[in-house]
Amino acid sequence: MKNDSILLERKEKVAIVTINRPQKRNAFDEGLFLQLESITSEITASLPRAVIITGAGDKSFSAGFDVNPDNPMVKRIIDAAAARDPEPAGNVITAIRKSIDAFVSIPVPLIAAVNGLAYGGGAELATRCDMRVMDPDAVICFSETKLGLMPDWGGGAALTRLIGHSRAADLILTGRKVNADEAYSLGLANRISAKGNTFNESVVIADKIAQNGPRAIRSSLSLIRQSANTLSSDLLKLEALLASELISSGECFYGVGAFLEKRDPAFPDIE
């Protein structure tokens, strides 16, 4: 399948998903979320042995949510913030999570080939995959709090389960950048590839998985995911609720406005 924003290719027993908006640092707009749903349905209809997801080009895995006035989702978030109404914000988050949750629920191993920057939702998407291979120059950054937002693609809960409370607090609350070496030391990256070889390294892993018993892989993966995701349904619901309430507080006006104007935000104190 091929379209404007996402590509699906099959190589023998491995499916390769490429986020294809390099001019936008592979950021997600409304159309890309819908296309990811379509890709997910196509993969699920004829399951491979493993799935690799990566970003087009050599600079970005994904910059996450496309914070751009032309993105209809941004307008809905701004309207929700202006109206101090969490419901429309919650509807946007529900739409995002519908496509992300479906993709990460594909019942075969998901490998994120992090070939460049993974910011915000891009970091969350990579974190929700089963494994991550990083280019030595790649960077992961949970940048949402810099915009007066918070993780809402399911990545906040996923990161905490993956690396622990204190380390997740460090990354999310500071919004600082994490290079490949630190990501590996934290347990956030499984492997660091040779420079420019992230995709090929991911293919090697996927091919090794594909050589093993497909039922054994799916059963083992189901156990691994359920073990890691204990209480995740409640955590994911809480993440979505808190994120929609945060948007309706209006704090993101200061962060998103500063981002669009390329300046540092000045967030007011809580009254």
C-alpha positions in Angstrom: 0.0 0.0 0.0 1.3 3.5 -0.8 -0.1 6.9 -0.2 1.0 10.4 0.7 2.0 10.0 4.3 2.7 6.4 5.1 4.1 3.4 3.3 3.7 -0.3 3.8 6.1 -2.8 2.2 6.4 -6.5 2.8 9.8 -8.3 2.5 9.2 -12.0 2.8 7.8 -12.5 6.4 8.4 -8.9 7.6 6.2 -5.9 7.2 7.8 -2.5 7.0 5.9 0.7 7.9 7.5 4.0 7.0 6.1 7.3 8.2 6.5 9.4 5.1 6.4 13.1 5.8 10.1 13.9 5.9 9.4 17.6 5.0 7.4 17.7 8.4 9.9 15.6 10.3 7.5 12.8 9.9 5.0 14.5 12.3 1.4 13.2 12.5 -1.5 15.2 11.2 -5.1 14.0 11.1 -4.7 12.2 7.8 -1.7 10.3 8.9 -3.5 8.9 12.0 -6.3 7.7 9.6 -3.8 6.2 7.3 -2.1 4.4 10.2 -5.5 2.8 11.0 -5.8 1.7 7.4 -2.2 0.3 7.4 -3.0 -1.5 10.6 -6.1 -3.2 9.2 -4.1 -4.3 6.1 -1.3 -5.8 8.3 -3.8 -7.5 10.6 -5.6 -9.1 7.6 -2.5 -10.9 6.6 -0.1 -11.1 9.6 3.6 -11.1 9.0 6.1 -12.6 11.5 7.3 -9.1 12.6 6.7 -5.4 11.9 9.3 -2.7 11.6 8.2 1.0 11.9 10.6 3.8 10.9 10.7 7.3 9.5 11.4 8.5 6.0 14.8 10.1 5.4 17.8 10.1 7.8 16.9 12.9 10.2 13.6 11.9 11.9 11.8 8.9 13.2 8.8 11.2 14.0 8.4 14.6 15.6 5.1 13.4 17.0 2.0 15.6 16.8 2.1 18.2 13.9 1.8 21.4 15.9 0.7 23.5 12.9 -2.3 25.8 12.5 -3.1 23.9 9.3 -3.6 20.7 11.2 -7.4 20.5 12.0 -6.7 18.7 15.2 -4.7 21.7 16.5 -7.7 24.0 15.9 -9.9 21.6 17.9 -7.4 21.6 20.7 -7.1 25.4 20.7 -10.9 25.7 20.7 -11.1 23.3 23.6 -8.6 25.3 25.5 -10.4 28.6 24.8 -13.7 27.1 25.9 -12.1 25.5 29.0 -14.0 22.3 27.9 -12.2 19.0 28.3 -14.7 17.1 26.1 -13.5 18.2 22.6 -9.9 17.8 23.8 -10.8 14.3 25.0 -12.3 13.6 21.5 -9.0 14.5 19.8 -7.1 12.3 22.2 -9.5 9.4 21.7 -9.0 9.7 17.9 -5.2 9.7 18.3 -5.3 6.8 20.7 -7.6 4.8 18.5 -5.0 4.6 15.7 -2.0 4.3 18.0 -3.6 1.7 20.3 -4.7 -0.4 17.3 -1.2 -0.4 15.8 0.7 -1.4 18.9 -1.9 -4.2 19.5 -0.9 -6.0 16.3 -0.2 -9.5 17.7 3.4 -9.8 16.3 6.6 -8.2 17.5 6.9 -4.5 16.7 10.4 -3.0 16.2 10.9 0.8 16.1 13.9 1.6 14.0 14.6 5.1 15.5 16.7 6.6 12.7 16.7 10.2 13.9 14.8 12.4 16.3 11.8 11.0 18.1 10.0 13.8 19.9 6.7 14.0 21.8 4.3 11.5 20.3 7.1 10.1 18.2 8.9 9.1 21.4 5.7 7.7 22.8 5.1 5.6 19.6 8.6 4.2 19.8 8.2 3.4 23.5 5.0 1.5 22.9 6.7 -0.8 20.4 8.2 -4.1 21.7 11.8 -3.2 20.8 13.7 -0.1 19.8 16.9 0.1 17.7 18.5 3.5 17.7 21.0 5.2 15.3 24.0 6.5 17.3 22.9 10.1 16.4 19.2 9.6 17.2 17.6 11.5 20.0 14.5 10.7 22.1 12.7 13.6 23.8 9.4 13.5 25.7 8.8 17.2 24.9 5.1 17.7 25.7 5.5 19.5 29.0 7.5 22.2 27.2 4.2 23.0 25.3 2.1 22.9 28.5 0.9 19.5 27.5 1.6 15.9 28.6 2.1 12.5 27.0 -1.3 11.3 25.7 -0.4 8.6 23.1 -0.1 6.1 25.8 3.6 6.8 26.2 3.6 8.2 29.7 2.4 4.9 31.2 4.5 2.8 28.8 7.7 4.7 29.6 7.1 4.4 33.4 6.6 0.6 33.1 9.7 0.3 30.9 12.3 2.3 32.8 10.7 2.9 36.2 9.1 5.8 38.0 12.1 8.0 38.8 13.7 7.7 35.4 10.4 8.4 33.6 9.8 11.4 35.8 13.2 12.7 34.8 12.6 12.4 31.1 8.9 13.6 31.1 9.0 16.4 33.6 12.2 18.0 32.3 11.5 17.3 28.6 15.2 16.9 28.1 16.9 15.2 25.1 18.2 11.7 25.5 20.9 10.4 23.1 21.3 6.8 22.0 23.9 5.9 24.6 21.8 7.1 27.5 18.7 5.5 26.1 20.5 2.2 26.0 21.7 2.6 29.6 18.2 3.4 30.7 16.8 0.3 29.0 14.8 2.5 26.6 16.8 1.3 23.6 17.5 -2.4 23.0 20.4 -1.8 20.6 22.4 1.0 19.0 23.2 0.3 15.4 26.1 1.5 13.3 25.5 5.0 12.0 23.0 4.9 9.2 22.3 1.2 9.7 19.3 1.3 12.0 16.9 -0.1 9.5 19.2 -2.9 8.4 19.9 -3.8 12.1 16.1 -3.9 12.7 15.7 -6.2 9.7 18.3 -8.6 11.1 16.3 -8.8 14.4 13.0 -9.2 12.5 14.5 -12.0 10.3 15.7 -13.9 13.4 12.2 -13.6 14.9 10.7 -14.8 11.6 12.8 -18.0 11.7 11.2 -19.1 15.0 7.8 -20.8 15.5 5.1 -18.3 14.7 2.7 -19.7 17.3 5.6 -19.7 19.9 6.4 -16.1 19.1 2.8 -14.9 19.3 2.1 -16.8 22.6 5.4 -15.5 24.1 4.6 -12.0 23.0 1.1 -12.2 24.4 2.6 -13.2 27.8 5.3 -10.5 27.7 2.8 -7.7 26.8 0.2 -8.8 29.4 2.9 -9.0 32.1 4.1 -5.5 31.2 0.6 -4.1 30.8 -0.8 -5.1 34.2 -3.4 -2.4 35.1 -2.5 -0.6 31.8 -6.1 -0.1 30.8 -6.7 2.0 33.9 -3.5 3.8 33.5 -4.2 4.6 29.8 -7.7 5.9 30.7 -6.2 8.1 33.4 -3.6 9.4 31.0 -6.3 10.4 28.5 -8.4 12.0 31.2 -5.6 14.1 32.7 -4.4 15.1 29.2 -7.8 16.4 28.2 -8.3 18.3 31.5 -4.8 19.8 31.0 -5.7 21.0 27.5 -8.9 22.6 28.8 -7.0 24.5 31.4 -5.6 26.7 28.6 -1.9 26.3 29.7 -1.0 25.0 26.3 -1.8 28.5 24.8 1.5 29.7 26.3 3.5 26.7 25.1 2.1 26.2 21.7 2.1 29.9 21.0 5.8 30.1 21.9 6.6 27.1 19.8 4.9 28.5 16.7 6.7 31.9 17.3 10.0 30.1 17.9 10.6 31.6 21.4 10.8 30.3 25.0 7.4 30.0 26.8 6.6 31.9 29.9 4.0 29.8 31.8 2.0 31.6 34.5 1.8 30.2 38.0 -1.2 28.2 39.1 -3.6 30.4 40.9 
